[in-house]
């Protein structure tokens, strides 16, 4: 079974922090151990060279035995002195050697021949020594060689004690740092836990609740602000959905109630086939209205989605097709419908959806324009955009209701009633379609002077 990373961020942060600290401590400890080794070796070499110089001067003055013994009897009891002639035969051995001789290597002979000191590490018996060889020059030639050795046991003991200290302190420091890191991580992530608990308590029925901001302005505060903004959008969407559902239920209940009432009246007494036919024809109109309302509700749900495929669409052709339908509605009402085209323009989009949006605008304009009025459709190109506007000479819309007319199921009492206003979905569908195509639908209106609905869509390039 493979290793799985801990699910808790707190645990992962602690492990990451501890791992990084462990690597840092190991690298630092190894580097410091190397530096200590180097420093001890340099100290030993300097001390050896100093002693060897003193003894060489004594040898040159024929006082080598006295000087060597004085050094051996002092604090330097782990020092060993040997004086040999040019042939390598011992001329003097300090008492600490106990008859043993220090080795004279070829490198030491060559260094002496050139008049230079030679430093090397040798083993005498069971002891490891650091050995320096200095020539005693007479008439420019080495007549004798002075060798001074010192045991490396002190350096080895110092390094061993330092290693033991590291073995104790590194795990201890790591454990304390891991504990501290765990506490710091827990404290740092405590606001996240609080946000999580608060978020769990927020349901569809309590979307008005918000995450508390600490006022620090840090990343957690920014996260809380982002989540609060998301909750606000969700609250608005849920409120819109509830209102839409309630309005849809109300709109469906009215024709269903009328349909049911008419059928119940028809069934209260025996009637002739002709009377039954009249009842069924009347009820069929309510069924048609229900079908149209259901189609509009489906279209409202789909119109906000981005078109699955886009193709070049001629706005003039879209306007002409909508104008034909508008003319059929306008003729019995005594309304004039006309169209003006400036510069032809092509946009990218779903032709059927755009035709539905423009048709809704034309039908809406015709319905609320009094007899003798005018509905005008204009198509033009402006600033790399396709512009299609529908202007009417109807009663206009109060300024406070300019945005409300685009909401689903909204009908303005002053100018429109249920008989002429339908379900109040036409303008909402039109705006959703235009927005899904990356465009805008705006309204300019004045009471008593009519309204102008304008669609701006990005023009096709290439």
C-alpha positions as CSV (number, residue, x, y, z in Angstrom):
1,X,0.0,0.0,0.0
2,X,1.5,3.3,-1.1
3,X,2.2,6.2,1.2
4,X,-0.5,8.9,1.3
5,X,0.1,12.5,2.3
6,X,-1.7,13.6,5.4
7,X,-5.0,15.3,4.7
8,X,-4.6,18.0,7.3
9,X,-2.8,21.2,6.1
10,X,-1.7,21.7,9.7
11,X,0.1,18.3,9.7
12,X,1.6,18.9,6.2
13,X,2.9,22.3,7.2
14,X,4.5,20.9,10.4
15,X,6.1,18.0,8.4
16,X,7.4,20.3,5.8
17,X,8.8,22.8,8.3
18,X,10.4,19.9,10.3
19,X,11.9,18.4,7.2
20,X,13.4,21.6,6.0
21,X,14.7,22.3,9.5
22,X,16.2,18.8,9.7
23,X,18.0,19.3,6.4
24,X,19.2,22.7,7.5
25,X,20.5,21.4,10.9
26,X,22.2,18.4,9.2
27,X,23.9,20.6,6.6
28,X,24.9,23.2,9.3
29,X,26.2,20.5,11.7
30,X,28.2,18.8,9.0
31,X,29.7,22.1,7.9
32,X,30.5,23.2,11.5
33,X,32.1,19.8,12.2
34,X,34.3,20.3,9.1
35,X,35.2,23.8,10.1
36,X,36.2,22.6,13.6
37,X,38.3,19.8,12.1
38,X,40.1,22.3,9.9
39,X,40.6,24.7,12.8
40,X,42.0,22.1,15.1
41,X,44.4,20.8,12.4
42,X,45.6,24.4,11.7
43,X,46.1,25.0,15.5
44,X,48.1,21.7,15.8
45,X,50.3,22.6,12.8
46,X,51.0,26.1,14.1
47,X,51.9,24.8,17.5
48,X,54.2,22.1,15.9
49,X,56.0,24.6,13.7
50,X,56.6,26.8,16.7
51,X,58.0,24.0,18.8
52,X,60.1,22.7,16.0
53,X,61.6,26.2,15.4
54,X,62.6,26.4,19.1
55,X,64.2,23.0,19.1
56,X,66.0,23.7,15.8
57,X,67.5,26.8,17.3
58,X,68.6,24.7,20.3
59,X,70.1,22.1,18.0
60,X,72.0,24.7,16.2
61,X,73.3,26.0,19.6
62,X,74.1,22.4,20.7
63,X,71.4,22.6,23.4
64,X,68.9,20.2,21.9
65,X,68.7,17.6,24.8
66,X,68.1,20.2,27.4
67,X,65.5,22.1,25.4
68,X,63.7,19.0,24.3
69,X,63.4,17.6,27.8
70,X,62.3,21.0,29.2
71,X,59.5,21.0,26.7
72,X,58.6,17.3,27.4
73,X,58.5,18.0,31.1
74,X,56.2,21.0,30.7
75,X,52.5,21.2,29.7
76,X,53.3,19.6,26.3
77,X,53.6,16.0,27.6
78,X,52.1,14.6,24.4
79,X,55.0,16.0,22.3
80,X,57.7,13.8,20.9
81,X,61.1,15.0,19.7
82,X,63.6,13.3,17.5
83,X,66.9,14.6,16.0
84,X,68.5,12.6,13.2
85,X,71.6,13.3,11.1
86,X,71.7,13.8,7.4
87,X,71.8,10.0,6.9
88,X,68.7,9.4,9.0
89,X,70.5,7.9,12.1
90,X,68.9,9.1,15.4
91,X,71.1,11.6,17.3
92,X,68.5,12.3,20.0
93,X,65.1,10.7,21.1
94,X,62.8,12.3,23.8
95,X,61.9,10.1,26.7
96,X,58.2,9.9,25.5
97,X,59.3,7.8,22.5
98,X,60.6,5.0,24.8
99,X,63.1,3.9,22.3
100,X,60.9,4.1,19.3
101,X,61.8,6.3,16.4
102,X,59.7,8.6,14.4
103,X,59.4,7.7,10.7
104,X,61.3,9.7,8.2
105,X,59.5,9.7,4.9
106,X,60.9,10.4,1.4
107,X,58.7,13.5,1.3
108,X,60.3,14.8,4.5
109,X,63.8,14.1,3.2
110,X,63.0,16.0,-0.1
111,X,61.5,18.9,1.9
112,X,64.6,19.0,4.1
113,X,66.9,19.0,1.1
114,X,65.1,22.0,-0.2
115,X,65.1,23.7,3.2
116,X,61.4,23.5,3.7
117,X,59.3,22.1,6.6
118,X,57.2,19.0,6.0
119,X,53.9,18.3,7.8
120,X,52.4,14.9,7.7
121,X,50.2,12.5,9.7
122,X,51.8,9.2,10.8
123,X,51.1,6.3,13.0
124,X,53.6,5.2,15.7
125,X,52.3,2.1,17.4
126,X,48.7,2.7,18.2
127,X,49.1,6.4,18.3
128,X,48.3,8.8,15.5
129,X,50.8,11.7,15.4
130,X,51.0,14.9,13.5
131,X,54.7,15.2,12.5
132,X,56.7,18.1,11.3
133,X,60.3,17.8,9.9
134,X,62.6,20.8,9.8
135,X,66.2,20.8,8.5
136,X,69.1,22.3,10.5
137,X,71.2,24.1,7.9
138,X,74.9,24.5,8.2
139,X,76.8,26.1,5.3
140,X,73.5,26.1,3.3
141,X,73.1,22.3,3.6
142,X,71.0,20.3,6.0
143,X,73.3,18.7,8.6
144,X,70.6,17.4,10.9
145,X,66.8,17.0,10.8
146,X,64.5,18.0,13.7
147,X,61.2,16.1,14.0
148,X,58.5,17.0,16.4
149,X,55.3,15.0,16.7
150,X,52.2,15.6,18.7
151,X,49.4,13.1,19.4
152,X,46.1,13.7,17.7
153,X,44.2,12.2,20.6
154,X,43.2,15.6,22.0
155,X,41.8,16.7,18.6
156,X,40.0,13.4,18.2
157,X,38.5,13.7,21.6
158,X,37.4,17.3,21.0
159,X,35.8,16.2,17.7
160,X,34.1,13.2,19.4
161,X,32.7,15.4,22.1
162,X,31.4,17.9,19.5
163,X,29.8,15.1,17.6
164,X,28.1,13.8,20.7
165,X,26.8,17.3,21.4
166,X,25.4,17.5,18.0
167,X,23.8,14.1,18.3
168,X,22.0,15.3,21.4
169,X,21.2,18.9,20.4
170,X,20.1,18.3,16.8
171,X,17.2,15.9,17.7
172,X,16.3,18.0,20.8
173,X,16.3,21.2,18.7
174,X,14.3,19.5,16.0
175,X,11.7,18.2,18.4
176,X,11.3,21.6,20.0
177,X,11.1,23.3,16.7
178,X,8.6,20.8,15.4
179,X,6.5,21.4,18.5
180,X,6.8,25.1,18.1
181,X,6.0,24.8,14.4
182,X,2.9,22.8,15.1
183,X,1.7,25.4,17.6
184,X,2.4,28.2,15.2
185,X,0.7,26.4,12.3
186,X,-2.4,25.6,14.5
187,X,-2.6,29.3,15.6
188,X,-2.1,30.5,12.0
189,X,-4.8,28.1,10.7
190,X,-7.2,28.7,13.5
191,X,-9.1,31.4,11.4
192,X,-9.4,28.9,8.6
193,X,-11.1,26.4,11.0
194,X,-13.4,29.1,12.2
195,X,-14.2,30.0,8.6
196,X,-14.9,26.4,7.9
197,X,-17.3,26.0,10.8
198,X,-19.1,29.2,9.9
199,X,-19.4,28.1,6.2
200,X,-20.9,24.7,7.3
201,X,-23.6,26.6,9.1
202,X,-24.5,28.6,6.0
203,X,-27.3,26.8,4.1
204,X,-29.7,27.8,1.4
205,X,-32.1,29.1,4.1
206,X,-29.4,31.2,5.8
207,X,-27.4,32.7,2.9
208,X,-27.5,36.1,4.6
209,X,-24.8,35.0,7.0
210,X,-21.2,36.1,6.3
211,X,-17.7,35.1,7.3
212,X,-16.2,37.4,9.9
213,X,-13.2,39.5,8.9
214,X,-10.4,40.0,11.4
215,X,-9.3,43.3,9.9
216,X,-5.7,42.3,9.4
217,X,-5.9,42.6,5.6
218,X,-3.8,39.4,5.1
219,X,-4.5,36.5,2.8
220,X,-7.1,35.0,5.1
221,X,-9.0,38.3,5.2
222,X,-8.9,38.4,1.4
223,X,-10.1,34.8,1.3
224,X,-13.0,35.7,3.6
225,X,-13.9,38.7,1.5
226,X,-13.9,36.5,-1.7
227,X,-16.1,33.9,0.0
228,X,-18.5,36.7,1.2
229,X,-18.7,38.0,-2.3
230,X,-19.5,34.5,-3.5
231,X,-22.2,34.1,-0.8
232,X,-23.7,37.5,-1.8
233,X,-23.9,36.3,-5.4
234,X,-25.4,33.0,-4.3
235,X,-27.9,34.8,-2.1
236,X,-28.9,37.0,-5.0
237,X,-29.2,34.0,-7.3
238,X,-31.2,32.0,-4.8
239,X,-33.5,35.0,-4.2
240,X,-33.9,35.4,-8.0
241,X,-34.6,31.7,-8.4
242,X,-37.2,31.7,-5.6
243,X,-38.9,34.8,-7.1
244,X,-38.8,33.3,-10.5
245,X,-40.3,30.0,-9.3
246,X,-43.0,31.9,-7.4
247,X,-43.8,34.0,-10.4
248,X,-43.8,31.0,-12.7
249,X,-46.2,29.2,-10.4
250,X,-48.5,32.2,-10.3
251,X,-48.4,32.5,-14.0
252,X,-49.2,28.8,-14.5
253,X,-51.9,28.8,-11.8
254,X,-54.0,31.5,-13.5
255,X,-54.6,29.7,-16.9
256,X,-54.9,26.4,-15.1
257,X,-57.5,27.8,-12.8
258,X,-59.4,29.2,-15.7
259,X,-59.1,26.0,-17.6
260,X,-60.3,23.9,-14.6
261,X,-63.2,26.4,-13.9
262,X,-64.4,26.3,-17.4
263,X,-64.4,22.5,-17.5
264,X,-66.2,22.2,-14.2
265,X,-68.9,24.6,-15.4
266,X,-69.3,22.6,-18.5
267,X,-69.7,19.4,-16.5
268,X,-72.3,20.7,-14.1
269,X,-75.2,20.0,-16.5
270,X,-75.8,18.0,-19.7
271,X,-75.1,20.1,-22.8
272,X,-75.4,19.7,-26.5
273,X,-72.4,18.8,-28.7
274,X,-72.3,22.4,-30.0
275,X,-72.0,23.8,-26.4
276,X,-69.3,21.3,-25.5
277,X,-67.4,22.3,-28.7
278,X,-67.6,25.9,-27.7
279,X,-66.3,25.1,-24.3
280,X,-63.4,23.0,-25.7
281,X,-62.5,25.8,-28.2
282,X,-62.4,28.3,-25.4
283,X,-60.3,26.1,-23.2
284,X,-58.0,25.4,-26.1
285,X,-56.9,29.0,-26.0
286,X,-55.9,28.6,-22.4
287,X,-53.9,25.5,-23.4
288,X,-52.1,27.4,-26.1
289,X,-51.3,30.1,-23.6
290,X,-49.9,27.4,-21.2
291,X,-47.8,25.9,-24.0
292,X,-46.4,29.4,-24.9
293,X,-45.6,30.1,-21.3
294,X,-43.8,26.7,-20.9
295,X,-41.8,27.4,-24.0
296,X,-40.9,30.9,-22.7
297,X,-39.8,29.5,-19.3
298,X,-37.6,26.9,-21.0
299,X,-36.1,29.7,-23.2
300,X,-35.4,31.8,-20.1
301,X,-33.4,29.0,-18.6
302,X,-31.4,28.4,-21.8
303,X,-31.0,32.0,-23.2
304,X,-28.3,32.9,-20.7
305,X,-26.0,30.1,-21.9
306,X,-23.3,31.0,-24.4
307,X,-24.1,29.7,-27.9
308,X,-22.6,26.3,-28.6
309,X,-21.7,27.4,-32.1
310,X,-21.3,30.8,-33.7
311,X,-21.7,31.6,-37.4
312,X,-21.9,34.9,-39.4
313,X,-25.3,36.5,-39.0
314,X,-26.5,39.4,-41.2
315,X,-28.3,41.8,-38.8
316,X,-30.4,43.2,-41.7
317,X,-31.8,39.8,-42.5
318,X,-32.6,39.2,-38.8
319,X,-34.4,42.6,-38.7
320,X,-36.4,41.8,-41.9
321,X,-37.7,38.5,-40.5
322,X,-38.7,40.1,-37.2
323,X,-40.3,43.0,-39.1
324,X,-42.5,40.6,-41.1
325,X,-44.0,39.2,-37.9
326,X,-44.3,42.7,-36.5
327,X,-46.2,43.9,-39.6
328,X,-48.7,41.1,-39.2
329,X,-49.4,42.2,-35.6
330,X,-49.4,45.9,-36.4
331,X,-51.9,45.8,-39.3
332,X,-55.0,45.1,-37.2
333,X,-53.9,47.6,-34.6
334,X,-53.4,50.5,-37.0
335,X,-49.6,50.8,-36.3
336,X,-47.1,51.6,-38.9
337,X,-43.9,49.4,-39.0
338,X,-40.9,50.4,-41.0
339,X,-37.2,49.8,-41.2
340,X,-34.1,51.8,-42.0
341,X,-30.6,50.3,-42.8
342,X,-27.4,52.3,-42.6
343,X,-24.2,50.4,-43.2
344,X,-24.7,46.6,-43.4
345,X,-23.1,44.7,-40.6
346,X,-22.4,41.0,-39.8
347,X,-22.1,39.5,-36.3
348,X,-21.1,36.1,-35.0
349,X,-23.8,34.2,-33.2
350,X,-26.8,31.9,-33.2
351,X,-29.2,33.2,-35.8
352,X,-32.3,31.6,-34.3
353,X,-31.6,33.0,-30.9
354,X,-30.9,36.5,-32.2
355,X,-34.0,36.4,-34.3
356,X,-36.0,35.6,-31.1
357,X,-34.5,38.5,-29.3
358,X,-35.3,41.0,-32.0
359,X,-38.8,39.6,-32.6
360,X,-39.5,40.0,-28.9
361,X,-38.5,43.7,-29.1
362,X,-40.6,44.3,-32.2
363,X,-43.7,42.5,-30.8
364,X,-43.3,44.4,-27.5
365,X,-43.2,47.7,-29.4
366,X,-46.2,46.9,-31.5
367,X,-48.3,45.8,-28.6
368,X,-47.9,49.0,-26.6
369,X,-48.0,51.5,-29.5
370,X,-51.4,53.1,-29.9
371,X,-53.3,53.2,-33.2
372,X,-51.7,55.6,-35.6
373,X,-48.3,55.2,-34.0
374,X,-45.0,54.1,-35.5
375,X,-42.5,51.3,-34.8
376,X,-39.2,51.8,-36.5
377,X,-36.3,49.2,-36.7
378,X,-32.8,50.6,-37.5
379,X,-29.7,48.6,-38.4
380,X,-26.2,50.2,-38.6
381,X,-22.5,49.7,-37.9
382,X,-20.8,51.8,-35.3
383,X,-17.4,51.6,-33.6
384,X,-16.7,47.9,-34.7
385,X,-20.2,46.9,-33.4
386,X,-23.4,46.0,-35.0
387,X,-26.3,48.2,-33.7
388,X,-29.9,47.3,-34.0
389,X,-32.6,49.5,-32.4
390,X,-36.4,49.3,-32.1
391,X,-38.2,52.6,-31.5
392,X,-41.8,53.1,-30.8
393,X,-44.2,56.0,-30.2
394,X,-45.9,54.4,-27.3
395,X,-46.6,55.8,-23.8
396,X,-43.0,55.4,-22.6
397,X,-41.8,53.9,-19.3
398,X,-41.3,55.7,-16.0
399,X,-37.6,56.3,-15.2
400,X,-37.8,54.1,-12.1
401,X,-38.9,51.1,-14.1
402,X,-36.3,51.2,-16.8
403,X,-34.3,48.3,-15.3
404,X,-37.4,46.5,-13.9
405,X,-38.8,45.9,-17.4
406,X,-36.0,43.4,-18.1
407,X,-36.8,41.3,-15.1
408,X,-38.9,38.1,-15.6
409,X,-42.7,38.4,-15.2
410,X,-42.6,42.2,-14.8
411,X,-45.6,44.1,-16.3
412,X,-46.0,47.8,-15.8
413,X,-49.5,48.6,-14.6
414,X,-49.7,52.0,-16.2
415,X,-49.3,50.8,-19.7
416,X,-49.8,47.1,-19.9
417,X,-52.2,44.5,-18.5
418,X,-52.2,40.8,-18.5
419,X,-54.2,40.5,-21.7
420,X,-51.6,42.4,-23.8
421,X,-48.5,41.9,-21.7
422,X,-48.3,38.1,-21.9
423,X,-46.2,36.6,-19.1
424,X,-43.7,39.4,-19.0
425,X,-40.8,37.3,-20.2
426,X,-40.1,38.8,-23.6
427,X,-37.6,41.5,-22.6
428,X,-35.9,39.3,-20.1
429,X,-35.4,36.6,-22.8
430,X,-34.1,39.3,-25.2
431,X,-31.5,40.7,-22.8
432,X,-30.3,37.2,-21.8
433,X,-29.7,36.2,-25.4
434,X,-27.9,39.5,-26.2
435,X,-25.7,39.2,-23.1
436,X,-24.8,35.6,-24.0
437,X,-23.6,36.9,-27.3
438,X,-21.3,39.4,-25.6
439,X,-23.5,42.3,-26.4
440,X,-25.7,44.8,-24.5
441,X,-29.4,45.7,-24.6
442,X,-30.2,49.2,-23.4
443,X,-33.4,51.3,-23.1
444,X,-34.0,55.0,-23.7
445,X,-37.4,56.2,-22.8
446,X,-39.5,59.3,-22.0
447,X,-43.1,59.3,-20.7
448,X,-45.5,60.2,-23.6
449,X,-42.7,60.1,-26.2
450,X,-42.1,56.4,-26.6
451,X,-39.1,54.1,-26.1
452,X,-36.0,52.9,-27.9
453,X,-34.4,49.5,-27.3
454,X,-30.9,49.3,-28.7
455,X,-28.8,46.1,-29.2
456,X,-25.0,46.4,-29.5
457,X,-23.2,43.3,-30.7
458,X,-19.5,42.8,-31.6
459,X,-19.1,42.9,-35.4
460,X,-17.6,39.9,-37.1
461,X,-14.0,40.4,-38.2
462,X,-12.1,39.0,-41.2
